[in-house]
Amino acid sequence: MAASDIDTPSGSNARLRVLVLGGTGEARRLAEALAARPAFEASVSLAGRTRNPLALALPTRTGGFGGVEGLVAYLEAERIDAVIDATHPFAAIMSAHVAEAAQIAGVPLLALARAPWKPQPDDIWREAASLAEALTALGAAPRRVFAALGRNEVQALESAPQHHYLIRSIDPVEPRLALPSAAYIEARGPFAEPDERDLLTGHRIDAVLAKNSGGPETYAKIAAARALGIEVIMLARPARPAVESVATIEDALAWLERRQPRPHASRSHASTARRGV
């Protein structure tokens, strides 16, 4: 066997090549943890929907892969050993693409999936399966609505123009929506509950339109609505692929550590292990 056909023995030189699909706080914290572990050679991919994302602790690529076929080609060209899907719970298309691509390429895939929010005592929730259903749930009478959807979904608000909307997004909503009454806030979370209460009372909000993102970083608006007795129209999560998943960064790291190459494994053995054959 030629020397080029043999992997470097594991240890400080044999590194698991990990691709993290990011865009969430969990992905950012996972990147920090992986950057501190020499056993991993990790990178992060961002969809590019946010114009000025926070800097990450790992090499970062931005933009799509060109569908499933492009993602398969990327995994193979970059010799990726494992993928962590730490995308937003509403990034259903990307999660479906990576599930299919990982299966085709034979690369182990793990979803780092935060738990959804659950109604608490004193919450006034109305759950909706789609954004259209959520807008219908607001009713025909004009209301003052805090739309915490992100700029990529807010155009749907134009189908219910009778309401006054307070729209918050990280990047500006451009062009402005064709609505008779709307105010815009550009801000990046996390937000504190007292500030969210001040926001809701200051704008006389009587309904919150939100996605069930889960996690602590954007929960303050839900807690503030509960404290003020404001109704929340909660948009349910889209269906996601049935893949192995964990809820914590520690569990994701443990999953990766179990996939580190064994000492003196040949390339053919490592490739077989990586592809689950």
C-alpha positions as CSV (number, residue, x, y, z in Angstrom):
1,M,0.0,0.0,0.0
2,A,1.4,3.4,-0.9
3,A,2.2,5.9,1.8
4,S,-0.4,8.3,0.4
5,D,-3.1,5.7,1.1
6,I,-2.5,5.7,4.8
7,D,-4.0,8.3,7.2
8,T,-1.9,10.0,9.8
9,P,-2.3,8.1,13.1
10,S,-4.9,9.7,15.3
11,G,-3.9,12.0,18.1
12,S,-2.9,15.6,17.6
13,N,-2.6,15.2,13.8
14,A,-5.7,13.2,12.9
15,R,-8.6,15.6,13.0
16,L,-12.3,15.0,12.3
17,R,-13.5,17.3,9.6
18,V,-16.8,18.8,10.8
19,L,-19.2,21.0,8.9
20,V,-21.6,23.0,11.1
21,L,-24.7,24.5,9.4
22,G,-25.2,27.6,11.5
23,G,-27.2,30.8,11.9
24,T,-28.3,30.3,15.5
25,G,-26.9,31.0,19.0
26,E,-26.3,27.2,19.5
27,A,-24.2,27.1,16.3
28,R,-22.2,30.0,17.5
29,R,-21.5,28.4,20.9
30,L,-20.7,25.1,19.3
31,A,-18.2,26.8,17.0
32,E,-16.5,28.3,20.1
33,A,-16.3,24.8,21.7
34,L,-15.0,23.2,18.5
35,A,-12.4,25.9,18.0
36,A,-10.9,25.1,21.4
37,R,-10.6,21.4,20.6
38,P,-7.6,20.5,18.4
39,A,-9.0,17.1,17.6
40,F,-11.6,18.7,15.2
41,E,-11.1,20.6,12.0
42,A,-14.4,22.4,11.8
43,S,-16.0,25.1,9.7
44,V,-19.4,26.8,9.7
45,S,-21.8,27.5,6.8
46,L,-24.3,30.4,6.9
47,A,-27.2,30.8,4.6
48,G,-26.4,34.5,4.1
49,R,-29.8,35.9,5.0
50,T,-28.3,38.3,7.6
51,R,-26.2,41.0,6.1
52,N,-23.8,41.4,9.0
53,P,-23.7,38.2,11.0
54,L,-21.8,38.0,14.2
55,A,-18.2,36.8,13.8
56,L,-17.7,33.1,14.5
57,A,-14.7,31.3,16.1
58,L,-14.3,29.0,13.0
59,P,-13.7,29.5,9.3
60,T,-17.0,30.5,7.8
61,R,-18.6,30.2,4.3
62,T,-21.7,32.1,3.3
63,G,-24.3,31.3,0.8
64,G,-26.2,28.3,-0.6
65,F,-24.7,25.1,-1.9
66,G,-26.8,24.7,-5.0
67,G,-29.4,22.3,-3.7
68,V,-28.8,18.7,-2.7
69,E,-26.5,17.9,-5.6
70,G,-24.3,20.9,-4.7
71,L,-24.2,19.9,-1.1
72,V,-23.2,16.3,-1.9
73,A,-20.4,17.6,-4.0
74,Y,-19.2,19.9,-1.2
75,L,-19.2,17.2,1.4
76,E,-17.2,15.0,-0.9
77,A,-14.7,17.6,-2.1
78,E,-14.0,18.9,1.4
79,R,-13.8,15.3,2.8
80,I,-16.3,16.1,5.5
81,D,-16.5,13.4,8.2
82,A,-19.6,14.7,10.1
83,V,-22.3,17.3,9.8
84,I,-24.1,19.2,12.5
85,D,-27.3,20.8,11.5
86,A,-27.6,23.7,13.9
87,T,-29.9,25.8,11.7
88,H,-33.0,27.7,12.9
89,P,-36.0,25.5,13.6
90,F,-37.8,27.2,10.7
91,A,-35.0,26.5,8.2
92,A,-36.9,23.4,7.0
93,I,-35.7,23.4,3.4
94,M,-32.0,23.5,4.4
95,S,-32.6,20.7,6.9
96,A,-34.3,18.6,4.3
97,H,-31.5,19.2,1.8
98,V,-28.7,18.3,4.3
99,A,-30.6,15.1,5.4
100,E,-30.8,13.9,1.8
101,A,-27.2,15.0,0.9
102,A,-25.7,13.4,4.0
103,Q,-27.5,10.1,3.2
104,I,-26.2,10.2,-0.4
105,A,-22.7,11.0,0.6
106,G,-22.7,8.6,3.5
107,V,-21.7,11.3,6.0
108,P,-23.0,11.1,9.6
109,L,-25.5,13.8,10.4
110,L,-26.7,15.1,13.7
111,A,-29.4,17.8,14.3
112,L,-28.7,20.2,17.2
113,A,-32.4,21.0,17.9
114,R,-33.7,23.2,20.6
115,A,-37.0,22.3,22.3
116,P,-40.0,24.4,21.3
117,W,-41.7,26.7,23.7
118,K,-44.7,25.4,25.7
119,P,-47.6,27.4,27.0
120,Q,-47.2,28.4,30.6
121,P,-49.9,29.3,33.1
122,D,-51.4,32.8,32.2
123,D,-50.1,32.6,28.6
124,I,-52.8,33.5,26.1
125,W,-51.8,31.6,23.0
126,R,-53.4,30.8,19.8
127,E,-51.4,28.3,17.7
128,A,-51.3,28.5,13.9
129,A,-50.0,25.9,11.5
130,S,-49.0,28.5,8.8
131,L,-48.4,32.3,8.5
132,A,-51.6,32.6,6.5
133,E,-53.5,30.9,9.3
134,A,-51.8,33.1,11.9
135,L,-52.9,36.3,10.1
136,T,-56.5,35.0,9.9
137,A,-56.4,34.4,13.6
138,L,-55.7,38.0,14.2
139,G,-59.3,38.7,13.0
140,A,-60.9,41.3,10.8
141,A,-60.9,44.1,13.3
142,P,-57.8,46.4,13.3
143,R,-55.3,45.5,16.0
144,R,-51.9,46.7,17.0
145,V,-49.5,43.8,16.3
146,F,-45.9,43.2,17.2
147,A,-44.6,41.1,14.3
148,A,-41.5,39.2,15.4
149,L,-41.0,37.2,12.2
150,G,-37.8,38.4,10.6
151,R,-37.6,40.3,7.4
152,N,-37.8,37.3,5.1
153,E,-41.4,36.5,6.2
154,V,-43.0,39.9,6.8
155,Q,-44.2,40.5,3.2
156,A,-47.1,38.2,4.1
157,L,-48.4,40.9,6.4
158,E,-49.6,42.8,3.3
159,S,-52.5,40.3,3.0
160,A,-53.9,41.7,6.3
161,P,-53.5,45.5,5.9
162,Q,-56.1,46.5,8.4
163,H,-53.7,46.1,11.3
164,H,-51.0,48.4,12.6
165,Y,-47.8,46.5,12.7
166,L,-44.6,47.0,14.7
167,I,-42.0,45.0,12.7
168,R,-38.6,44.1,14.2
169,S,-35.8,42.6,12.2
170,I,-32.0,42.5,12.3
171,D,-31.6,44.0,8.8
172,P,-33.8,46.7,7.3
173,V,-37.0,45.6,5.6
174,E,-36.4,46.9,2.1
175,P,-38.5,47.9,0.3
176,R,-40.9,48.9,3.0
177,L,-44.1,46.9,3.0
178,A,-47.3,48.1,1.2
179,L,-49.1,48.7,4.5
180,P,-51.1,51.8,5.5
181,S,-49.7,51.6,9.1
182,A,-46.4,50.1,10.1
183,A,-43.4,51.0,12.2
184,Y,-40.0,49.4,11.9
185,I,-37.3,48.5,14.4
186,E,-33.9,47.2,13.5
187,A,-32.3,45.4,16.5
188,R,-30.4,42.2,17.3
189,G,-31.3,40.1,20.3
190,P,-31.2,38.7,22.9
191,F,-33.6,41.1,24.5
192,A,-34.4,41.5,28.2
193,E,-37.9,41.0,29.5
194,P,-38.3,44.5,31.1
195,D,-37.3,46.0,27.7
196,E,-39.8,43.9,25.9
197,R,-42.5,44.9,28.3
198,D,-41.6,48.6,27.7
199,L,-41.7,48.0,24.0
200,L,-45.1,46.4,24.0
201,T,-46.7,49.0,26.3
202,G,-45.0,51.9,24.6
203,H,-46.5,50.8,21.2
204,R,-49.9,49.8,22.8
205,I,-49.5,46.3,21.3
206,D,-52.5,44.0,21.8
207,A,-51.2,40.9,19.9
208,V,-47.8,39.3,19.3
209,L,-47.2,37.4,16.1
210,A,-44.2,35.1,16.7
211,K,-42.6,31.9,15.4
212,N,-42.1,29.1,17.9
213,S,-38.3,29.3,17.7
214,G,-37.7,27.9,21.2
215,G,-34.6,28.6,23.3
216,P,-33.9,31.5,25.7
217,E,-32.5,34.1,23.3
218,T,-35.9,35.4,22.0
219,Y,-38.2,34.2,24.7
220,A,-38.4,37.6,26.5
221,K,-41.2,38.8,24.3
222,I,-43.3,35.8,25.2
223,A,-42.7,36.3,28.9
224,A,-43.5,40.0,28.5
225,A,-46.7,39.2,26.7
226,R,-47.7,36.8,29.5
227,A,-47.0,39.5,32.1
228,L,-49.1,42.0,30.3
229,G,-52.0,39.7,29.4
230,I,-51.3,40.1,25.6
231,E,-52.4,37.4,23.2
232,V,-49.7,35.6,21.3
233,I,-50.4,34.1,17.9
234,M,-47.8,31.3,17.8
235,L,-46.7,30.0,14.5
236,A,-45.9,26.3,14.7
237,R,-42.7,24.8,13.5
238,P,-42.5,23.2,10.0
239,A,-41.9,19.5,9.7
240,R,-38.2,18.5,9.9
241,P,-36.4,15.4,8.7
242,A,-36.3,12.4,11.0
243,V,-32.6,12.4,11.8
244,E,-30.7,11.7,15.0
245,S,-30.8,14.8,17.2
246,V,-29.7,16.2,20.5
247,A,-30.7,19.2,22.5
248,T,-27.4,20.4,24.0
249,I,-24.0,21.4,22.8
250,E,-22.4,19.0,25.2
251,D,-24.3,16.1,23.6
252,A,-23.3,17.3,20.2
253,L,-19.6,17.3,21.2
254,A,-19.9,13.8,22.7
255,W,-21.5,12.6,19.4
256,L,-18.5,14.0,17.5
257,E,-15.9,12.6,19.9
258,R,-17.3,9.1,19.3
259,R,-16.6,9.6,15.6
260,Q,-12.9,10.5,16.0
261,P,-10.6,8.2,14.1
262,R,-9.0,5.3,16.0
263,P,-5.2,5.2,16.3
264,H,-3.4,3.8,13.2
265,A,-6.6,3.5,11.2
266,S,-6.0,3.2,7.5
267,R,-7.7,5.6,5.1
268,S,-9.9,2.8,3.8
269,H,-10.9,1.9,7.3
270,A,-11.6,5.5,8.3
271,S,-13.7,6.0,5.1
272,T,-15.7,2.9,5.8
273,A,-16.4,4.0,9.4
274,R,-17.3,7.5,8.2
275,R,-19.8,6.2,5.7
276,G,-21.4,3.7,8.0
277,V,-20.5,0.7,5.9
